Amino acid sequence: MPNAFNFSASPFDGLSSDERQLVRDSVDIAYFPEGDTILEPGVLPTHLFVVIKGVVHQLDGDEVVASFGKDDTFDGRSLVAGKVSSRFVAKEEVLAYQLARDAVTELISRNATFGALLFADLSNKLSALSKRSSQHEMQSLAMARVQEAAVRPITEVDADLDIVAIARVFNDERTDRVLVRDRSTAPERLGIFTTTGLHRAILHGRPLHELPVRELATFNLVTVRPEAYLFDAQAMMIRHQVRRVVVAELLSSGSERILGTLDQLDLLSFLSNHSYLITRQILEAKDLAELKPAAGQLTRLISLLYRGGTPVRLIARLVQELNAQLFDRAWHLIAPPELVANSCLFVMGSEGRGEQLLKTDQDNALVLRDGYAAPPDLAEICDRFSATLADFGYPECPGRIMVNNPAWRMQESEFSQLVRRWLMTPDADGLMALAIFFDAHAVCGDASLLERVRGEVFRLVLDNDVLMARFAAAIHSFDHANGWWNRLRLLGEDDTLFDIKKAGLFPLVHGVRSQALAHRVMATGTEARIGALAAEHRLPPDLATSMVDSLHLFMRLRLDAGLQALERGESYRGIALDQLSSLDRDLLKDALAVVKRFKNLLSQRFRLDML
């Protein structure tokens, strides 16, 4: 029977052939009738258990704190600690492998990943998994670093050099770009001149031998570190709409050393995806019909990247940039130039935070410059924009938080008054609107319009503890008899769909949002907010790390379930717990426990028990 041991389940899936044989030689099978106590506090643990059949409940007093089903392992932490701290009871008849303690100790000493997955916390488990899968990840081109790509060396010239001399450098060096150093300014500045500048030089009108290169060089360099991911470089190219970035190394003195340039074509030779093609389609689209295919390819791109091993945080960043480009281009094609120049189109929610992956409901709005007379057909323009996004696969928001709703398009002063009403007379709808707006991110137009309205939030929050408590209390919106903690207890035995947004994402994201608002953290992304709060000692370092890991785990599990639903021709409705691997079930339990710890901290911080 031990020969049937499932070595594909965590943490045994990373064992070598010799280590697997040790398991076979040391494992036995045990039977526990319903209601039988398998482990209890005060008992010296002698075995590690792996469930073959049935369900085991872990109890703290009379409360069920965890549940273990087929292929789940318990209780490694007690085995390592040398004592049992909880009671484990067979909820129904249980058949389980029991692996001798000496064998487990030997496996831990031989295999660090096995030990980490057995008893470490969430962050250490994920770190161990990352090391175990590092070889696979490095095979994923999306995980390559800039320094691994074809960084082209670049010749430096003086800004006084004329265009004819520059053309000779191009010919002699067989290059199409030079680094331009201008010593006439204080401090001196660096720029870049390419063959594109030659075209402008010819049209300039002055004789080329009298035209210094400084007059046509670009001094706003877009730089990237050599250790950055190629995805970071690609996202920068998309954001700044450039075809190359300058690779600059940061020296110990604090100054930079230019290593060369990374060209878009060279980057594309590394990346096995179509994000560049999508970007070009977006930028070159002459009408909405040409823009629609680019929107349709986004989901396929996400699937290719995810299946190739690209971490969700990198996918989410790229998706945010591509969506911003898509929305920007669509708005330019629909709205007249004067409206674009005198307004700011912005997105909110997960799109605003840069945590959106698959397409979900539209959450967008428009702020207009004070004194600007909007076109008479503004309503029709906004209706067309919302309808276009819906046609592109972004469903309309059920709460109508979209530009086609007059309540979400108004002048700056009117938006500021609305924000003040949300803050000064907070009701449930106002607080939810405030939460959504707090994640706003500009995608087109004059971003300063949005930033001034957002600044109103920070100016008015002050030290209003009652307001902040009401705002933060939403983390408990889904705490009820059938809520997330109860679902956590039933993991392993409940095969119904699990709402990971209500159970983990919302309380984590909104809790961080509440702290960010209270402490005036300007960042919009949850990870960036956590980092800022930890830097200000508003969060314990270990909790902050675990919260980031939990966020990415929730995003990954939701993306995986969403892609599987799309492959079946269905819409995403939730996560089927019975289809999760034993490892993902274990990680999910740990992540939800992190959320619970964070909620307890917030309850103390905002005194939510007083509401």
matplotlib code that plots the C-alpha trace (Angstrom):
import matplotlib.pyplot as plt

x = [0.0, 2.8, 3.8, 0.5, 1.7, 0.8, 4.1, 2.5, 0.9, 2.8, 5.2, 6.3, 6.3, 9.8, 11.5, 14.3, 14.1, 16.1, 13.9, 10.8, 12.2, 12.8, 9.1, 8.0, 10.2, 8.9, 5.2, 2.2, -1.5, -3.8, -7.6, -9.6, -13.4, -15.6, -15.2, -11.9, -9.2, -6.0, -3.8, -4.4, -2.4, 0.2, 0.8, 4.3, 3.8, 5.3, 4.0, 3.2, -0.3, -1.4, -5.2, -6.1, -9.9, -12.2, -12.0, -10.0, -10.9, -8.3, -9.8, -8.7, -11.0, -14.4, -13.7, -12.8, -9.8, -8.9, -10.0, -8.0, -9.1, -7.7, -3.9, -3.7, -0.8, -1.0, 0.5, 4.1, 4.4, 3.7, 6.1, 8.9, 8.0, 8.0, 4.5, 0.9, -0.8, -4.3, -6.8, -7.3, -10.5, -11.9, -15.1, -15.9, -14.0, -10.4, -7.8, -4.4, -0.7, 1.4, 5.1, 7.5, 9.0, 12.6, 11.9, 10.4, 13.4, 15.7, 13.7, 13.9, 17.6, 18.0, 15.5, 15.0, 12.0, 10.2, 10.8, 9.7, 6.4, 5.8, 5.8, 6.9, 4.6, 3.2, 6.1, 8.7, 6.6, 6.4, 10.1, 10.9, 8.6, 10.3, 13.7, 12.4, 10.9, 13.7, 15.0, 11.5, 11.1, 14.4, 13.3, 10.3, 11.6, 9.4, 11.5, 14.8, 16.7, 17.6, 21.3, 20.7, 19.3, 21.1, 22.2, 23.9, 26.9, 26.4, 29.0, 29.1, 29.5, 29.6, 26.5, 28.4, 29.1, 27.2, 24.8, 27.3, 29.8, 27.1, 26.3, 29.9, 29.8, 26.8, 28.6, 31.9, 30.4, 27.7, 25.1, 21.9, 22.1, 24.6, 24.6, 24.8, 26.5, 25.7, 28.2, 26.8, 24.1, 24.5, 24.3, 25.4, 22.8, 22.6, 20.5, 20.1, 20.1, 19.0, 18.4, 14.9, 16.6, 18.4, 15.0, 14.1, 17.5, 17.1, 13.7, 15.1, 16.2, 19.7, 22.8, 23.6, 27.2, 26.1, 23.4, 24.6, 23.2, 22.0, 19.2, 17.6, 18.7, 16.2, 17.3, 14.4, 16.1, 14.0, 16.3, 16.2, 18.5, 20.4, 18.9, 15.3, 13.0, 12.5, 8.9, 9.7, 11.6, 8.7, 6.2, 8.3, 8.5, 4.7, 4.1, 6.5, 5.9, 9.5, 11.4, 14.4, 15.4, 18.8, 20.4, 22.0, 23.9, 23.7, 27.1, 28.0, 28.7, 25.0, 25.9, 24.9, 27.0, 25.5, 25.9, 24.0, 20.5, 17.9, 15.9, 12.4, 13.3, 16.0, 13.6, 11.0, 13.6, 13.6, 10.0, 7.7, 4.5, 2.6, 2.4, 4.5, 2.1, -0.9, 0.8, 1.4, -2.1, -3.4, -1.2, -1.7, -5.5, -7.2, -10.7, -12.5, -12.8, -9.0, -8.7, -11.1, -8.8, -6.1, -8.6, -9.5, -5.9, -5.3, -6.9, -4.9, -1.7, -2.5, -3.1, 0.2, 2.1, 0.5, 0.9, 4.5, 5.2, 5.1, 4.2, 0.8, 2.3, 4.2, 1.2, -1.0, 1.5, 1.7, -2.1, -2.5, -0.2, -1.9, -5.4, -4.3, -3.1, -6.3, -8.6, -6.5, -6.6, -10.4, -11.0, -8.9, -10.8, -14.2, -13.7, -12.7, -9.2, -10.4, -12.3, -9.3, -7.1, -9.5, -10.4, -9.0, -10.3, -9.5, -10.1, -10.8, -11.0, -8.6, -7.8, -6.8, -4.7, -2.9, -4.3, -6.7, -6.0, -9.0, -11.5, -14.2, -16.7, -15.9, -15.1, -14.2, -15.1, -14.3, -13.3, -13.5, -11.5, -13.3, -14.6, -14.3, -17.5, -18.1, -19.4, -23.2, -23.0, -20.9, -23.5, -23.4, -19.6, -19.5, -22.3, -20.3, -17.1, -18.9, -20.6, -17.2, -15.5, -18.5, -18.0, -14.3, -15.3, -15.3, -18.9, -20.8, -20.6, -23.9, -23.6, -23.1, -19.7, -18.9, -18.5, -21.9, -23.5, -23.7, -22.9, -19.4, -18.5, -18.3, -16.1, -13.2, -14.9, -18.1, -16.0, -14.3, -17.7, -18.8, -15.8, -16.4, -20.0, -18.7, -16.4, -18.5, -21.8, -20.6, -23.3, -22.8, -23.1, -20.8, -18.1, -18.2, -17.9, -15.0, -13.2, -13.6, -12.5, -9.4, -8.0, -8.3, -5.6, -5.4, -5.3, -5.9, -5.9, -4.6, -3.8, -3.4, -7.2, -7.6, -4.7, -6.2, -9.5, -7.7, -5.8, -9.1, -9.5, -6.3, -7.0, -10.3, -9.6, -7.5, -7.8, -11.4, -11.3, -15.0, -15.0, -12.0, -13.6, -16.7, -14.6, -12.5, -15.4, -16.2, -13.6, -16.3, -18.9, -18.8, -18.4, -21.5, -22.5, -21.6, -18.7, -15.1, -13.8, -16.4, -15.4, -11.8, -12.7, -14.4, -11.7, -11.0, -14.5, -16.6, -16.7, -18.8, -17.5, -15.4, -15.6, -12.0, -12.8, -15.1, -13.1, -9.6, -9.1, -11.7, -10.8, -7.1, -7.3, -9.8, -8.0, -4.8, -6.8, -8.1, -4.7, -3.3, -6.1, -5.6, -1.8, -2.0, -0.2, -0.5, 0.2, -2.8, -1.5, -2.1, 1.5, 2.9, 0.6, 1.8, 5.4, 4.8, 3.0, 5.7, 8.3, 6.5, 6.2, 2.5, 2.6, 4.9, 7.5, 6.6, 2.9, 3.5, 5.5, 2.8, 0.1, 1.9, 2.3, -1.4, -2.5, -0.5, -1.8, -5.4, -4.8, -3.2, -5.9, -8.6, -6.8, -6.3, -10.0, -11.0, -8.9, -10.3, -13.8, -13.1, -11.7, -15.0, -16.9, -18.3, -18.0, -16.0, -18.2, -15.7, -13.0, -13.9, -12.1, -12.2, -10.1, -7.3, -4.1, -3.2, -0.5, -2.8, -5.3, -2.6, -1.4, -5.0, -5.5, -2.3, -3.3, -6.7, -5.1, -2.9, -6.1, -7.7, -4.5, -4.6, -8.3, -7.7, -4.9, -7.3, -10.1, -7.7, -6.3, -9.7, -11.5, -14.1, -15.6, -17.0, -19.2]
y = [0.0, 2.5, 2.2, 4.0, 7.1, 10.2, 12.0, 14.6, 16.3, 19.0, 18.9, 15.5, 16.6, 18.0, 14.9, 13.1, 9.4, 8.5, 10.6, 9.1, 5.6, 6.7, 7.7, 4.3, 2.5, 4.6, 5.0, 3.0, 3.3, 4.2, 4.1, 6.4, 6.0, 9.0, 11.2, 9.6, 12.0, 11.6, 14.2, 16.3, 18.9, 17.5, 14.4, 13.8, 13.6, 10.5, 10.7, 13.1, 12.3, 12.5, 12.1, 9.3, 9.5, 11.4, 14.8, 15.8, 18.9, 20.9, 22.5, 25.3, 24.7, 24.1, 26.2, 24.5, 26.4, 24.3, 21.3, 18.6, 16.5, 14.1, 14.6, 17.2, 16.9, 17.5, 18.2, 19.1, 22.1, 20.1, 17.4, 19.9, 21.7, 18.4, 19.0, 19.1, 22.4, 21.7, 18.8, 16.9, 14.9, 12.7, 14.4, 11.2, 7.9, 8.7, 6.6, 8.3, 7.6, 8.0, 8.8, 8.1, 11.2, 10.0, 9.8, 13.3, 14.7, 13.1, 14.6, 18.0, 17.8, 16.6, 18.9, 22.5, 23.1, 20.1, 21.5, 25.0, 23.7, 21.5, 24.0, 27.5, 30.5, 31.7, 33.9, 31.3, 28.7, 30.9, 31.7, 28.0, 27.4, 30.2, 28.7, 25.3, 26.7, 29.1, 27.0, 26.9, 30.6, 31.5, 29.5, 31.8, 34.7, 37.1, 36.6, 37.6, 40.6, 43.6, 42.8, 39.4, 41.0, 42.6, 45.9, 47.9, 50.0, 53.7, 56.3, 59.6, 62.9, 66.5, 68.6, 71.2, 68.7, 69.5, 67.2, 66.4, 65.2, 63.1, 61.5, 60.5, 58.9, 57.0, 55.8, 55.0, 53.3, 51.6, 52.8, 54.8, 56.6, 58.6, 59.8, 63.6, 65.3, 69.0, 70.7, 74.2, 73.6, 73.3, 70.6, 69.1, 67.0, 63.8, 63.2, 60.9, 61.6, 59.0, 58.7, 60.0, 63.3, 63.4, 63.6, 66.6, 68.2, 68.1, 69.8, 72.3, 74.8, 75.6, 74.2, 70.8, 71.7, 74.8, 72.9, 71.7, 68.3, 69.8, 71.5, 68.3, 65.8, 64.4, 65.2, 63.5, 60.1, 57.0, 54.9, 51.4, 49.5, 46.4, 44.2, 45.2, 42.6, 42.9, 43.3, 46.5, 47.8, 46.9, 48.6, 51.8, 51.7, 51.4, 54.2, 56.7, 55.6, 55.2, 52.5, 52.2, 52.8, 53.8, 51.2, 53.0, 51.3, 53.0, 53.3, 53.3, 57.0, 57.6, 58.6, 56.6, 54.9, 54.5, 50.9, 51.3, 51.1, 48.4, 48.6, 47.5, 45.0, 43.5, 43.2, 41.5, 38.9, 37.9, 38.0, 35.3, 37.3, 39.8, 42.8, 44.9, 44.0, 44.9, 48.3, 49.1, 48.2, 50.5, 53.5, 53.1, 52.5, 55.1, 54.2, 52.1, 49.2, 49.0, 49.3, 46.5, 43.6, 44.8, 44.7, 41.2, 39.9, 41.0, 37.9, 35.6, 37.5, 37.2, 33.4, 32.9, 34.8, 33.1, 29.6, 30.5, 31.1, 34.9, 36.1, 37.8, 41.1, 41.5, 40.5, 43.0, 45.8, 45.1, 44.8, 48.2, 49.8, 48.2, 49.0, 52.6, 52.8, 51.3, 53.6, 56.6, 55.8, 55.1, 58.4, 60.3, 58.7, 59.6, 62.9, 66.2, 67.4, 70.4, 68.1, 65.8, 68.8, 70.2, 67.0, 64.0, 60.5, 58.2, 54.6, 53.3, 50.1, 47.2, 48.9, 52.1, 50.1, 48.1, 44.8, 44.0, 40.9, 39.6, 42.2, 43.1, 45.9, 49.4, 51.8, 55.2, 58.9, 62.3, 65.5, 68.7, 71.9, 74.7, 77.3, 75.0, 75.0, 71.3, 70.4, 70.2, 66.6, 65.6, 63.0, 61.4, 61.3, 59.6, 57.2, 56.2, 55.7, 53.4, 51.5, 51.1, 49.6, 47.3, 46.2, 45.7, 43.2, 45.4, 45.0, 48.0, 48.6, 47.5, 50.5, 52.8, 54.1, 55.2, 58.4, 57.9, 58.6, 62.4, 61.7, 60.6, 63.5, 67.0, 70.0, 70.0, 72.2, 70.1, 66.9, 68.5, 69.4, 65.8, 64.5, 66.8, 65.5, 61.9, 62.9, 65.2, 63.4, 59.8, 57.2, 53.7, 54.8, 57.8, 55.8, 53.2, 55.9, 57.4, 54.0, 53.6, 57.1, 56.8, 54.3, 56.6, 56.6, 59.0, 57.4, 60.4, 64.2, 66.6, 64.4, 67.4, 67.9, 64.5, 65.0, 68.2, 66.5, 63.5, 66.0, 67.2, 63.8, 64.2, 67.8, 66.9, 63.6, 65.3, 63.2, 62.3, 58.9, 58.4, 58.8, 56.5, 53.9, 53.9, 53.7, 50.9, 48.9, 47.7, 45.0, 43.2, 43.5, 39.8, 38.5, 36.4, 32.8, 31.6, 34.1, 33.7, 32.4, 29.7, 28.9, 28.7, 26.1, 24.0, 24.0, 20.4, 19.2, 21.9, 21.6, 24.7, 27.8, 30.0, 33.8, 34.8, 38.5, 38.7, 36.2, 37.6, 40.4, 42.9, 42.9, 43.0, 45.7, 47.9, 47.5, 48.7, 51.4, 52.6, 52.8, 54.6, 57.2, 57.6, 58.1, 60.1, 57.6, 58.8, 55.5, 53.8, 50.2, 47.9, 46.5, 50.1, 51.2, 48.2, 49.1, 52.7, 51.8, 49.3, 52.0, 54.3, 51.5, 51.4, 47.6, 44.9, 43.9, 40.2, 41.0, 43.4, 40.7, 38.1, 40.6, 41.2, 37.4, 36.9, 39.6, 37.9, 34.5, 35.6, 37.3, 34.1, 31.8, 34.1, 34.4, 30.7, 30.0, 32.8, 31.4, 27.9, 29.3, 31.0, 27.8, 26.1, 29.0, 30.2, 33.3, 33.4, 32.7, 31.6, 29.1, 25.4, 24.3, 20.7, 21.5, 23.2, 21.2, 20.3, 22.9, 25.7, 24.7, 24.9, 28.3, 29.6, 28.7, 30.5, 33.6, 33.8, 33.5, 36.5, 38.4, 37.5, 38.7, 42.0, 42.5, 42.0, 44.7, 47.1, 46.4, 47.5, 50.5, 51.9, 50.6, 48.9, 47.2, 50.6, 51.0]
z = [0.0, 0.7, -3.0, -3.8, -1.9, -3.8, -4.4, -6.6, -3.5, -1.6, 0.2, -1.2, -4.8, -4.5, -3.1, -4.9, -5.8, -2.7, -0.5, -1.9, -1.1, 2.4, 2.6, 1.3, 3.8, 6.7, 6.0, 7.3, 7.1, 10.0, 10.5, 12.7, 13.2, 13.2, 16.3, 17.2, 18.5, 16.4, 18.2, 21.3, 23.3, 25.6, 23.6, 22.1, 18.3, 16.7, 13.1, 10.2, 8.8, 5.2, 4.6, 2.1, 2.8, 5.1, 6.9, 9.9, 12.0, 13.9, 17.1, 19.4, 22.4, 20.8, 17.7, 14.4, 13.0, 10.0, 8.1, 6.2, 3.3, 0.7, 0.2, 3.0, 5.5, 9.3, 11.8, 10.7, 12.9, 16.1, 14.9, 14.5, 17.8, 19.7, 21.1, 19.9, 20.5, 19.0, 19.0, 15.7, 15.4, 12.7, 11.5, 9.6, 9.1, 8.2, 6.4, 6.5, 5.9, 9.0, 8.4, 11.2, 13.0, 12.3, 8.6, 8.6, 10.5, 7.9, 5.0, 6.6, 7.0, 3.4, 1.7, 2.9, 0.7, 2.2, 5.7, 4.7, 3.1, 6.1, 8.9, 7.7, 7.5, 4.2, 3.1, 3.8, 2.0, -1.1, -0.9, -0.8, -3.8, -5.6, -5.2, -6.2, -9.4, -10.2, -13.0, -14.6, -14.1, -15.7, -18.7, -18.9, -21.0, -19.2, -16.1, -17.9, -16.7, -18.8, -18.4, -20.0, -23.2, -26.0, -24.4, -27.2, -26.2, -27.1, -28.1, -26.2, -28.1, -27.1, -27.5, -29.5, -32.3, -35.5, -37.3, -40.2, -37.6, -35.9, -39.3, -39.7, -36.2, -37.3, -40.3, -38.7, -35.6, -37.6, -35.1, -35.2, -31.9, -29.7, -26.2, -26.0, -23.1, -22.7, -20.5, -21.0, -18.3, -14.5, -13.8, -17.1, -18.8, -20.9, -23.9, -26.9, -30.6, -33.2, -36.9, -36.3, -35.3, -38.7, -40.4, -38.2, -38.8, -42.6, -42.2, -39.7, -42.3, -41.1, -42.7, -41.1, -40.4, -38.4, -36.4, -33.0, -32.0, -28.6, -30.4, -31.6, -28.9, -26.4, -22.9, -21.1, -20.9, -20.1, -18.0, -16.6, -14.3, -15.7, -12.9, -13.8, -15.4, -19.2, -18.3, -16.4, -19.4, -21.7, -19.5, -19.5, -23.3, -23.5, -20.9, -22.5, -26.1, -26.9, -28.9, -26.6, -23.1, -21.7, -19.4, -16.4, -13.5, -10.1, -8.6, -4.9, -5.1, -6.1, -9.6, -12.7, -15.4, -18.8, -20.1, -23.4, -24.7, -24.9, -28.2, -28.6, -31.3, -29.2, -26.3, -28.6, -29.5, -25.9, -25.1, -26.5, -26.3, -28.4, -26.1, -28.5, -31.4, -29.2, -28.3, -32.0, -32.9, -30.2, -31.1, -34.8, -34.8, -37.0, -35.8, -33.2, -35.6, -35.8, -32.1, -31.2, -32.2, -29.8, -26.9, -28.0, -27.8, -24.2, -22.6, -24.8, -23.9, -20.2, -20.6, -22.5, -19.8, -16.9, -18.4, -19.1, -15.4, -15.3, -11.8, -11.6, -10.2, -13.5, -15.6, -13.7, -14.3, -18.0, -18.2, -16.4, -19.0, -22.0, -20.7, -20.1, -23.7, -24.9, -23.0, -23.9, -27.6, -27.5, -25.7, -28.3, -31.1, -29.6, -27.7, -29.5, -28.8, -26.8, -24.4, -24.0, -23.2, -20.6, -18.8, -17.1, -17.8, -14.9, -13.8, -10.3, -8.4, -9.2, -12.6, -10.7, -8.3, -11.1, -9.8, -12.6, -14.8, -16.7, -17.8, -15.3, -14.9, -16.0, -13.2, -14.7, -14.5, -16.0, -14.3, -16.3, -15.9, -14.1, -16.5, -19.5, -21.6, -22.4, -25.8, -26.0, -27.0, -23.9, -22.8, -26.3, -26.3, -22.9, -23.8, -26.9, -24.8, -22.3, -25.1, -26.9, -23.8, -23.4, -27.1, -26.3, -23.5, -20.5, -19.0, -17.8, -14.0, -12.3, -10.0, -13.1, -11.9, -15.5, -17.5, -19.1, -15.7, -15.0, -11.4, -12.4, -14.8, -13.6, -13.2, -10.7, -8.2, -8.3, -7.8, -4.9, -3.3, -3.9, -2.1, 0.8, 1.1, 1.1, 4.0, 6.0, 5.8, 5.4, 4.7, 3.3, -0.3, 0.2, 2.0, -0.8, -3.4, -1.5, -1.3, -5.1, -5.8, -3.5, -6.0, -9.0, -11.6, -14.6, -18.1, -20.4, -20.3, -17.6, -14.6, -12.4, -12.4, -10.7, -8.3, -7.0, -6.3, -4.6, -2.6, -1.2, 0.5, 2.4, 3.3, 4.9, 6.6, 9.3, 12.5, 12.2, 14.1, 13.8, 10.0, 9.6, 11.9, 9.7, 6.6, 7.9, 9.2, 5.7, 6.2, 8.2, 5.5, 4.7, 8.2, 8.9, 9.6, 6.2, 5.8, 4.9, 8.2, 8.3, 4.7, 5.8, 8.4, 5.8, 3.2, 2.2, 2.6, 0.9, -2.9, -3.5, -5.2, -3.0, -3.3, -2.9, -3.4, -0.4, 1.7, 1.1, -1.5, -0.3, 3.4, 2.6, -0.1, 1.8, 5.1, 3.5, 1.7, 5.1, 6.7, 3.6, 3.9, 7.6, 7.2, 4.0, 1.8, -1.8, -3.6, -5.2, -5.5, -2.6, -2.6, -2.8, 0.1, 2.2, 1.5, 2.5, 5.7, 6.7, 6.0, 8.4, 11.0, 10.6, 9.9, 11.4, 8.8, 8.9, 8.5, 5.6, 3.8, 4.3, 3.2, -0.1, -0.6, 0.2, -2.2, -5.0, -4.1, -4.2, -7.6, -8.9, -7.8, -9.1, -12.5, -12.7, -12.0, -14.5, -17.3, -16.7, -16.8, -20.1, -21.6, -20.7, -22.3, -19.0, -16.9, -13.7, -10.6, -8.0, -7.1, -6.9, -3.7, -4.7, -7.8, -5.9, -5.3, -1.8, -1.9, -3.0, -0.3, 2.3, 0.9, 0.8, 4.5, 5.4, 3.4, 4.9, 8.3, 7.4, 6.5, 9.8, 11.7, 9.7, 10.4, 14.1, 14.0, 12.2, 14.7, 17.4, 15.4, 14.6, 17.7, 15.5, 18.4, 19.6, 16.4]

ax = plt.figure().add_subplot(projection="3d")
ax.plot(x, y, z, "-o")
ax.set_aspect("equal")
plt.show()
